[in-house]
Amino acid sequence: MAKSRTQFICQNCGTVHARWAGKCDGCGEWNTLIEEGTSSGIGSGPQTGRKARAGRAVTLTTLSGEIEDAPRIITGIGELDRATGGGFVRGSALLVGGDPGIGKSTLLTQAAAALASRGHRIVYVSGEEAVAQIRLRAQRLGVAETPVELAAETNVEDILATISDGKRPDLVILDSIQTLWTDMADSAPGTVTQVRAAAQAMIRYAKSKGAAIVLVGHVTKEGQIAGPRVVEHMVDGVLYFEGEGGHHYRILRTVKNRFGPTDEIGVFEMGDKGLREVPNPSELFLGERSEKAPGAAVFAGMEGTRPVLVEIQALVAPSPLGTPRRAVVGWDSARLSMVLAVLEAHCGVRFAQHDVYLNIAGGYRISEPAADLAVAAALVSSLTGLALPADCVYFGEISLSGAVRPVAHAGSRLKEAEKLGFTQAAMPPGNEEPSGAMASRVFRPESLADLVARIAGSASS
């Protein structure tokens, strides 16, 4: 029998230490090392005293051959199916993360009810809520009559024995992975060893039996899924459920997907009857727009294959401080510093004595560099006090030399803008010529200075 020994494992990154230390050598976090005993080799190196078995030869094949599409379970919830790439894949494991109270359990309850009503066997196992609490939620959502099988259990062996009894389930939902524990590990639930061992056992069941597994994960204050990052590498897909407390909408964002695209989003609106799909999120983000206020520019962005129009708001005000403030909500602060530097160096627009506040309306988050042109237009508009045209959209990447560089999917961006009533656009000169009514009202600045000159020239015209 292997001798039991003690290790100290970082709860943030999973690095194993021989002795306790205040700071983890792997990720640099403080006070994250927890003492965990092991006798099974989980989280440690190879065991000694055991003879390695002889390996068996596996069959090698070629890259060419027949390709079969992954068998999927379509939920009928369009935004959820879009984010997952067309539905849950049989035999796959999916990790869903999000802030507490954001709506993860609500979304999965609605998905479970939709699939159960179509004849699929759905098992919902909760480690944090009692069965009565789940029933109350189902009554509020109006899905209490659907044949979803419920259980409140945290032991992995008991869960596997339960779902193995009878017909194979099509989908198993485990809420949450941090509450599960297995007899194969000696540490407490929620520790790195337990989370890794429990996830590995459930994924092994999914691969061998062909059932889809959905694991719910808590997130840290930094917005990342709590526990070891190795769980994200073990699963086939990772989804983040995002949203702001002051807004009704929620965004399901794909971070990893082995069976589909990784840049799709699903948009929902939270109501008293649960989550409602938002098929046209542009109308949601532009619903309360002030068309005559300076410092507001409409950005035509892309989320996967879906164009999304969102308002970018900027406020430039004289600063009473020696070091002006730079505050950003929903965008990269380093990207804002770069745009400000290009405006000062190549356009002569000075922000050294001004505070700069940038906000993406509706709590939406933008990650693509195509928003540079819209951000610059909003900053110049706020500094000069000149409102931008209400029927104009902006997109384009700005280089350090001040040139406006082309971006992808310009046609889809313009088509979405035209559908929502916009008649003009400011876009890079390198993109293809637009078609339709907007073709005659497109401004193509060669450099950022051309855009600044056009905004400043609107005051005299």
FIDREN-159763 format. One record per residue (C-alpha): chain; residue number from 1; x, y, z; residue in three letters. Coordinates in steps of 0.2 Angstrom, whole numbers, always signed. Example, Ala and Ser with C-alpha at 12.3 -4.5 7.8 and 13.67 -1.06 7.14 Angstrom:
REM FIDREN-159763
[A 1 [+62 -22 +39] ALA]
[A 2 [+68 -5 +36] SER]
***
This chain:
REM FIDREN-159763
[A 1 [+0 +0 +0] MET]
[A 2 [+6 +17 -4] ALA]
[A 3 [+12 +27 +10] LYS]
[A 4 [+1 +42 +15] SER]
[A 5 [+9 +59 +14] ARG]
[A 6 [+5 +77 +15] THR]
[A 7 [+6 +90 +2] GLN]
[A 8 [+2 +109 +0] PHE]
[A 9 [-8 +113 -15] ILE]
[A 10 [-12 +130 -22] CYS]
[A 11 [-31 +133 -23] GLN]
[A 12 [-29 +145 -37] ASN]
[A 13 [-17 +136 -50] CYS]
[A 14 [-15 +119 -43] GLY]
[A 15 [+4 +119 -40] THR]
[A 16 [+10 +106 -28] VAL]
[A 17 [+22 +112 -14] HIS]
[A 18 [+32 +100 -2] ALA]
[A 19 [+30 +113 +12] ARG]
[A 20 [+19 +127 +16] TRP]
[A 21 [+23 +145 +11] ALA]
[A 22 [+14 +161 +11] GLY]
[A 23 [+15 +164 -8] LYS]
[A 24 [+13 +151 -22] CYS]
[A 25 [+28 +149 -33] ASP]
[A 26 [+17 +145 -48] GLY]
[A 27 [+4 +160 -49] CYS]
[A 28 [+11 +172 -36] GLY]
[A 29 [-5 +172 -26] GLU]
[A 30 [-4 +174 -7] TRP]
[A 31 [-12 +163 +6] ASN]
[A 32 [-19 +150 -7] THR]
[A 33 [-9 +134 -1] LEU]
[A 34 [-20 +121 +8] ILE]
[A 35 [-13 +106 +16] GLU]
[A 36 [-20 +90 +8] GLU]
[A 37 [-16 +72 +11] GLY]
[A 38 [-14 +59 -3] THR]
[A 39 [-12 +41 -4] SER]
[A 40 [-18 +38 -21] SER]
[A 41 [-6 +48 -31] GLY]
[A 42 [-19 +61 -36] ILE]
[A 43 [-11 +78 -38] GLY]
[A 44 [+7 +70 -36] SER]
[A 45 [+19 +61 -46] GLY]
[A 46 [+20 +43 -51] PRO]
[A 47 [+19 +31 -37] GLN]
[A 48 [+34 +20 -32] THR]
[A 49 [+33 +2 -28] GLY]
[A 50 [+22 -3 -43] ARG]
[A 51 [+28 -12 -58] LYS]
[A 52 [+22 -4 -74] ALA]
[A 53 [+12 -15 -85] ARG]
[A 54 [+16 -19 -103] ALA]
[A 55 [+8 -7 -116] GLY]
[A 56 [-2 -13 -130] ARG]
[A 57 [-1 -7 -148] ALA]
[A 58 [-14 +5 -154] VAL]
[A 59 [-20 +7 -172] THR]
[A 60 [-13 +21 -182] LEU]
[A 61 [-23 +29 -196] THR]
[A 62 [-22 +44 -208] THR]
[A 63 [-30 +62 -208] LEU]
[A 64 [-41 +58 -223] SER]
[A 65 [-57 +48 -220] GLY]
[A 66 [-75 +49 -217] GLU]
[A 67 [-81 +63 -205] ILE]
[A 68 [-96 +62 -195] GLU]
[A 69 [-105 +77 -187] ASP]
[A 70 [-105 +77 -168] ALA]
[A 71 [-122 +70 -162] PRO]
[A 72 [-131 +85 -154] ARG]
[A 73 [-146 +87 -142] ILE]
[A 74 [-155 +103 -148] ILE]
[A 75 [-163 +112 -133] THR]
[A 76 [-175 +123 -143] GLY]
[A 77 [-168 +138 -134] ILE]
[A 78 [-160 +147 -149] GLY]
[A 79 [-148 +158 -139] GLU]
[A 80 [-142 +143 -129] LEU]
[A 81 [-140 +132 -145] ASP]
[A 82 [-130 +147 -153] ARG]
[A 83 [-118 +148 -139] ALA]
[A 84 [-115 +129 -138] THR]
[A 85 [-113 +128 -157] GLY]
[A 86 [-129 +119 -161] GLY]
[A 87 [-134 +111 -145] GLY]
[A 88 [-126 +99 -132] PHE]
[A 89 [-115 +86 -139] VAL]
[A 90 [-118 +68 -133] ARG]
[A 91 [-103 +61 -123] GLY]
[A 92 [-96 +79 -120] SER]
[A 93 [-93 +89 -104] ALA]
[A 94 [-97 +107 -103] LEU]
[A 95 [-92 +119 -89] LEU]
[A 96 [-104 +134 -86] VAL]
[A 97 [-97 +148 -74] GLY]
[A 98 [-104 +165 -68] GLY]
[A 99 [-107 +176 -53] ASP]
[A 100 [-118 +170 -39] PRO]
[A 101 [-137 +174 -43] GLY]
[A 102 [-133 +178 -61] ILE]
[A 103 [-145 +165 -68] GLY]
[A 104 [-135 +149 -71] LYS]
[A 105 [-147 +138 -62] SER]
[A 106 [-162 +147 -70] THR]
[A 107 [-155 +144 -87] LEU]
[A 108 [-151 +126 -84] LEU]
[A 109 [-168 +123 -77] THR]
[A 110 [-176 +130 -92] GLN]
[A 111 [-165 +120 -103] ALA]
[A 112 [-168 +104 -93] ALA]
[A 113 [-187 +107 -94] ALA]
[A 114 [-186 +110 -113] ALA]
[A 115 [-177 +94 -116] LEU]
[A 116 [-187 +83 -105] ALA]
[A 117 [-203 +89 -113] SER]
[A 118 [-196 +82 -130] ARG]
[A 119 [-194 +65 -123] GLY]
[A 120 [-175 +66 -117] HIS]
[A 121 [-170 +59 -100] ARG]
[A 122 [-163 +73 -90] ILE]
[A 123 [-155 +72 -73] VAL]
[A 124 [-153 +87 -62] TYR]
[A 125 [-141 +85 -47] VAL]
[A 126 [-139 +99 -35] SER]
[A 127 [-126 +100 -21] GLY]
[A 128 [-131 +117 -15] GLU]
[A 129 [-150 +117 -15] GLU]
[A 130 [-163 +105 -8] ALA]
[A 131 [-175 +97 -20] VAL]
[A 132 [-189 +109 -13] ALA]
[A 133 [-179 +124 -18] GLN]
[A 134 [-178 +118 -36] ILE]
[A 135 [-196 +114 -36] ARG]
[A 136 [-200 +132 -31] LEU]
[A 137 [-189 +138 -45] ARG]
[A 138 [-198 +127 -58] ALA]
[A 139 [-215 +133 -52] GLN]
[A 140 [-210 +151 -54] ARG]
[A 141 [-203 +147 -72] LEU]
[A 142 [-219 +137 -76] GLY]
[A 143 [-210 +121 -80] VAL]
[A 144 [-215 +111 -64] ALA]
[A 145 [-224 +98 -74] GLU]
[A 146 [-210 +93 -85] THR]
[A 147 [-202 +75 -81] PRO]
[A 148 [-185 +81 -75] VAL]
[A 149 [-177 +69 -63] GLU]
[A 150 [-170 +78 -47] LEU]
[A 151 [-158 +74 -34] ALA]
[A 152 [-149 +83 -20] ALA]
[A 153 [-132 +74 -18] GLU]
[A 154 [-113 +78 -17] THR]
[A 155 [-105 +61 -17] ASN]
[A 156 [-98 +56 -34] VAL]
[A 157 [-100 +37 -32] GLU]
[A 158 [-118 +39 -26] ASP]
[A 159 [-122 +50 -41] ILE]
[A 160 [-114 +38 -54] LEU]
[A 161 [-124 +24 -46] ALA]
[A 162 [-140 +33 -47] THR]
[A 163 [-138 +39 -65] ILE]
[A 164 [-132 +22 -71] SER]
[A 165 [-148 +14 -65] ASP]
[A 166 [-161 +12 -79] GLY]
[A 167 [-160 +21 -96] LYS]
[A 168 [-145 +31 -100] ARG]
[A 169 [-148 +49 -97] PRO]
[A 170 [-146 +61 -111] ASP]
[A 171 [-140 +76 -100] LEU]
[A 172 [-134 +76 -83] VAL]
[A 173 [-133 +94 -74] ILE]
[A 174 [-122 +95 -59] LEU]
[A 175 [-123 +111 -48] ASP]
[A 176 [-110 +114 -44] SER]
[A 177 [-93 +106 -46] ILE]
[A 178 [-86 +114 -30] GLN]
[A 179 [-98 +104 -19] THR]
[A 180 [-94 +87 -26] LEU]
[A 181 [-82 +75 -17] TRP]
[A 182 [-76 +57 -20] THR]
[A 183 [-70 +43 -9] ASP]
[A 184 [-54 +42 -20] MET]
[A 185 [-47 +58 -12] ALA]
[A 186 [-45 +62 +6] ASP]
[A 187 [-46 +81 +6] SER]
[A 188 [-61 +92 +9] ALA]
[A 189 [-74 +96 -4] PRO]
[A 190 [-69 +112 -15] GLY]
[A 191 [-51 +109 -14] THR]
[A 192 [-40 +106 -29] VAL]
[A 193 [-39 +87 -27] THR]
[A 194 [-57 +84 -24] GLN]
[A 195 [-63 +96 -39] VAL]
[A 196 [-50 +88 -51] ARG]
[A 197 [-55 +70 -45] ALA]
[A 198 [-74 +73 -46] ALA]
[A 199 [-73 +81 -63] ALA]
[A 200 [-62 +67 -70] GLN]
[A 201 [-74 +54 -64] ALA]
[A 202 [-89 +63 -71] MET]
[A 203 [-80 +66 -88] ILE]
[A 204 [-75 +48 -89] ARG]
[A 205 [-93 +43 -87] TYR]
[A 206 [-99 +55 -101] ALA]
[A 207 [-86 +48 -113] LYS]
[A 208 [-90 +30 -109] SER]
[A 209 [-109 +31 -109] LYS]
[A 210 [-112 +45 -122] GLY]
[A 211 [-121 +56 -110] ALA]
[A 212 [-119 +75 -110] ALA]
[A 213 [-113 +82 -93] ILE]
[A 214 [-115 +100 -88] VAL]
[A 215 [-104 +106 -73] LEU]
[A 216 [-108 +122 -65] VAL]
[A 217 [-93 +132 -58] GLY]
[A 218 [-92 +147 -46] HIS]
[A 219 [-82 +162 -51] VAL]
[A 220 [-69 +172 -41] THR]
[A 221 [-69 +190 -38] LYS]
[A 222 [-58 +192 -54] GLU]
[A 223 [-72 +184 -64] GLY]
[A 224 [-63 +167 -67] GLN]
[A 225 [-70 +150 -63] ILE]
[A 226 [-64 +145 -46] ALA]
[A 227 [-54 +130 -43] GLY]
[A 228 [-40 +123 -53] PRO]
[A 229 [-38 +129 -71] ARG]
[A 230 [-35 +110 -75] VAL]
[A 231 [-54 +108 -75] VAL]
[A 232 [-56 +120 -90] GLU]
[A 233 [-43 +109 -99] HIS]
[A 234 [-52 +93 -95] MET]
[A 235 [-69 +98 -102] VAL]
[A 236 [-75 +100 -120] ASP]
[A 237 [-82 +118 -118] GLY]
[A 238 [-82 +132 -106] VAL]
[A 239 [-96 +145 -105] LEU]
[A 240 [-97 +161 -95] TYR]
[A 241 [-114 +168 -90] PHE]
[A 242 [-111 +187 -88] GLU]
[A 243 [-122 +202 -84] GLY]
[A 244 [-123 +217 -73] GLU]
[A 245 [-134 +218 -57] GLY]
[A 246 [-141 +235 -63] GLY]
[A 247 [-147 +228 -80] HIS]
[A 248 [-159 +215 -85] HIS]
[A 249 [-150 +207 -99] TYR]
[A 250 [-137 +192 -98] ARG]
[A 251 [-124 +186 -110] ILE]
[A 252 [-119 +168 -112] LEU]
[A 253 [-101 +169 -119] ARG]
[A 254 [-92 +154 -126] THR]
[A 255 [-74 +154 -121] VAL]
[A 256 [-69 +136 -126] LYS]
[A 257 [-78 +124 -138] ASN]
[A 258 [-71 +108 -146] ARG]
[A 259 [-86 +106 -156] PHE]
[A 260 [-90 +123 -162] GLY]
[A 261 [-85 +141 -163] PRO]
[A 262 [-77 +150 -148] THR]
[A 263 [-83 +168 -152] ASP]
[A 264 [-102 +166 -151] GLU]
[A 265 [-114 +174 -138] ILE]
[A 266 [-132 +171 -133] GLY]
[A 267 [-141 +186 -126] VAL]
[A 268 [-155 +184 -113] PHE]
[A 269 [-166 +196 -103] GLU]
[A 270 [-170 +191 -85] MET]
[A 271 [-188 +193 -80] GLY]
[A 272 [-200 +187 -67] ASP]
[A 273 [-204 +171 -77] LYS]
[A 274 [-186 +167 -80] GLY]
[A 275 [-174 +171 -95] LEU]
[A 276 [-181 +177 -111] ARG]
[A 277 [-171 +176 -127] GLU]
[A 278 [-166 +192 -136] VAL]
[A 279 [-165 +188 -155] PRO]
[A 280 [-159 +206 -159] ASN]
[A 281 [-147 +212 -145] PRO]
[A 282 [-143 +228 -155] SER]
[A 283 [-161 +235 -151] GLU]
[A 284 [-158 +231 -133] LEU]
[A 285 [-141 +240 -132] PHE]
[A 286 [-147 +255 -142] LEU]
[A 287 [-164 +257 -133] GLY]
[A 288 [-161 +272 -122] GLU]
[A 289 [-149 +281 -133] ARG]
[A 290 [-148 +300 -132] SER]
[A 291 [-145 +306 -150] GLU]
[A 292 [-140 +324 -147] LYS]
[A 293 [-128 +322 -133] ALA]
[A 294 [-109 +324 -137] PRO]
[A 295 [-97 +310 -133] GLY]
[A 296 [-108 +296 -139] ALA]
[A 297 [-104 +285 -154] ALA]
[A 298 [-112 +269 -161] VAL]
[A 299 [-100 +255 -164] PHE]
[A 300 [-104 +241 -176] ALA]
[A 301 [-96 +226 -168] GLY]
[A 302 [-96 +207 -171] MET]
[A 303 [-99 +193 -159] GLU]
[A 304 [-95 +177 -169] GLY]
[A 305 [-106 +177 -184] THR]
[A 306 [-118 +190 -176] ARG]
[A 307 [-117 +209 -179] PRO]
[A 308 [-120 +219 -163] VAL]
[A 309 [-123 +238 -162] LEU]
[A 310 [-119 +246 -146] VAL]
[A 311 [-116 +264 -140] GLU]
[A 312 [-99 +270 -134] ILE]
[A 313 [-100 +284 -121] GLN]
[A 314 [-86 +296 -117] ALA]
[A 315 [-84 +310 -105] LEU]
[A 316 [-69 +322 -106] VAL]
[A 317 [-69 +334 -92] ALA]
[A 318 [-55 +346 -85] PRO]
[A 319 [-46 +338 -71] SER]
[A 320 [-42 +347 -54] PRO]
[A 321 [-29 +333 -50] LEU]
[A 322 [-11 +333 -55] GLY]
[A 323 [-13 +316 -63] THR]
[A 324 [-29 +315 -73] PRO]
[A 325 [-40 +300 -70] ARG]
[A 326 [-43 +287 -84] ARG]
[A 327 [-59 +276 -80] ALA]
[A 328 [-65 +262 -92] VAL]
[A 329 [-80 +251 -90] VAL]
[A 330 [-83 +237 -103] GLY]
[A 331 [-67 +240 -113] TRP]
[A 332 [-48 +237 -111] ASP]
[A 333 [-40 +251 -102] SER]
[A 334 [-23 +248 -111] ALA]
[A 335 [-32 +251 -127] ARG]
[A 336 [-39 +267 -121] LEU]
[A 337 [-22 +273 -117] SER]
[A 338 [-16 +269 -134] MET]
[A 339 [-30 +278 -143] VAL]
[A 340 [-27 +294 -132] LEU]
[A 341 [-8 +293 -136] ALA]
[A 342 [-12 +292 -155] VAL]
[A 343 [-24 +307 -153] LEU]
[A 344 [-11 +317 -145] GLU]
[A 345 [+4 +312 -155] ALA]
[A 346 [-3 +312 -173] HIS]
[A 347 [-19 +323 -171] CYS]
[A 348 [-14 +337 -159] GLY]
[A 349 [-29 +333 -147] VAL]
[A 350 [-23 +336 -129] ARG]
[A 351 [-30 +326 -115] PHE]
[A 352 [-16 +329 -102] ALA]
[A 353 [-26 +341 -92] GLN]
[A 354 [-43 +331 -93] HIS]
[A 355 [-51 +317 -85] ASP]
[A 356 [-57 +303 -97] VAL]
[A 357 [-71 +292 -93] TYR]
[A 358 [-77 +278 -105] LEU]
[A 359 [-92 +267 -104] ASN]
[A 360 [-100 +254 -115] ILE]
[A 361 [-119 +257 -114] ALA]
[A 362 [-129 +243 -106] GLY]
[A 363 [-114 +235 -97] GLY]
[A 364 [-109 +226 -113] TYR]
[A 365 [-90 +221 -115] ARG]
[A 366 [-80 +224 -131] ILE]
[A 367 [-64 +214 -134] SER]
[A 368 [-61 +217 -153] GLU]
[A 369 [-49 +231 -159] PRO]
[A 370 [-62 +237 -172] ALA]
[A 371 [-69 +248 -158] ALA]
[A 372 [-54 +260 -159] ASP]
[A 373 [-62 +272 -172] LEU]
[A 374 [-78 +273 -162] ALA]
[A 375 [-69 +276 -146] VAL]
[A 376 [-59 +290 -154] ALA]
[A 377 [-74 +298 -161] ALA]
[A 378 [-83 +298 -145] ALA]
[A 379 [-68 +305 -136] LEU]
[A 380 [-66 +320 -148] VAL]
[A 381 [-84 +323 -148] SER]
[A 382 [-85 +325 -129] SER]
[A 383 [-69 +336 -129] LEU]
[A 384 [-76 +348 -142] THR]
[A 385 [-94 +347 -136] GLY]
[A 386 [-100 +343 -154] LEU]
[A 387 [-113 +329 -155] ALA]
[A 388 [-109 +315 -169] LEU]
[A 389 [-122 +312 -182] PRO]
[A 390 [-136 +301 -174] ALA]
[A 391 [-137 +290 -190] ASP]
[A 392 [-119 +286 -191] CYS]
[A 393 [-110 +270 -186] VAL]
[A 394 [-91 +268 -183] TYR]
[A 395 [-79 +254 -184] PHE]
[A 396 [-60 +252 -188] GLY]
[A 397 [-44 +248 -180] GLU]
[A 398 [-31 +262 -177] ILE]
[A 399 [-12 +258 -178] SER]
[A 400 [+1 +267 -168] LEU]
[A 401 [+5 +278 -183] SER]
[A 402 [-12 +284 -184] GLY]
[A 403 [-18 +275 -199] ALA]
[A 404 [-35 +267 -200] VAL]
[A 405 [-34 +248 -203] ARG]
[A 406 [-47 +237 -211] PRO]
[A 407 [-57 +224 -200] VAL]
[A 408 [-66 +208 -204] ALA]
[A 409 [-85 +206 -208] HIS]
[A 410 [-88 +224 -214] ALA]
[A 411 [-103 +219 -225] GLY]
[A 412 [-112 +211 -210] SER]
[A 413 [-109 +226 -199] ARG]
[A 414 [-116 +238 -212] LEU]
[A 415 [-131 +227 -216] LYS]
[A 416 [-135 +226 -197] GLU]
[A 417 [-134 +245 -196] ALA]
[A 418 [-144 +248 -211] GLU]
[A 419 [-158 +237 -204] LYS]
[A 420 [-159 +247 -189] LEU]
[A 421 [-161 +264 -198] GLY]
[A 422 [-143 +270 -199] PHE]
[A 423 [-139 +279 -216] THR]
[A 424 [-120 +283 -214] GLN]
[A 425 [-104 +275 -208] ALA]
[A 426 [-86 +279 -205] ALA]
[A 427 [-75 +264 -209] MET]
[A 428 [-58 +259 -215] PRO]
[A 429 [-53 +262 -233] PRO]
[A 430 [-46 +245 -235] GLY]
[A 431 [-63 +236 -233] ASN]
[A 432 [-74 +231 -248] GLU]
[A 433 [-86 +243 -255] GLU]
[A 434 [-103 +243 -246] PRO]
[A 435 [-119 +239 -256] SER]
[A 436 [-137 +246 -254] GLY]
[A 437 [-143 +264 -249] ALA]
[A 438 [-128 +267 -237] MET]
[A 439 [-115 +265 -251] ALA]
[A 440 [-116 +284 -256] SER]
[A 441 [-114 +290 -237] ARG]
[A 442 [-98 +281 -232] VAL]
[A 443 [-83 +291 -225] PHE]
[A 444 [-67 +282 -226] ARG]
[A 445 [-53 +291 -216] PRO]
[A 446 [-35 +286 -221] GLU]
[A 447 [-29 +291 -204] SER]
[A 448 [-36 +296 -188] LEU]
[A 449 [-32 +315 -191] ALA]
[A 450 [-45 +314 -205] ASP]
[A 451 [-59 +309 -193] LEU]
[A 452 [-54 +322 -181] VAL]
[A 453 [-54 +335 -195] ALA]
[A 454 [-72 +330 -200] ARG]
[A 455 [-79 +331 -183] ILE]
[A 456 [-71 +348 -180] ALA]
[A 457 [-77 +354 -197] GLY]
[A 458 [-95 +349 -192] SER]
[A 459 [-95 +364 -181] ALA]
[A 460 [-93 +377 -195] SER]
[A 461 [-104 +368 -207] SER]
***
